[in-house]
Amino acid sequence: MNFKKITDDLFVSVSHDELAEAIGVSVATIRQARLDERAKARRSPPPGWEMGALKLAEARARHFERLAERLRAAIQTP
């Protein structure tokens, strides 16, 4: 088992770019929708953001489940 590879897989996160691509909008749209509600530049979240977020969350869940399986197998193997 490689510490660097495992921790690289453990530290994975979702970027603004990935969410924008999943929803089909620009990164600027994502950033503006994330601004504080009092900010003048804030925009409403884009339509369909929930489905895009769900798909990314499910993909990350599968990623972490596979990582957990690899770790479990490595720990159980003497």
Sequence and secondary structure as in RCSB ss.txt:
>XXXX:A:sequence
MNFKKITDDLFVSVSHDELAEAIGVSVATIRQARLDERAKARRSPPPGWEMGALKLAEARARHFERLAERLRAAI
QTP
>XXXX:A:secstr
  HHHHHHHHT    HHHHHHHHTS HHHHHHHHS TT TT     TTHHHHHHHHHHHHHHHHHHHHHHHHHHH
H  
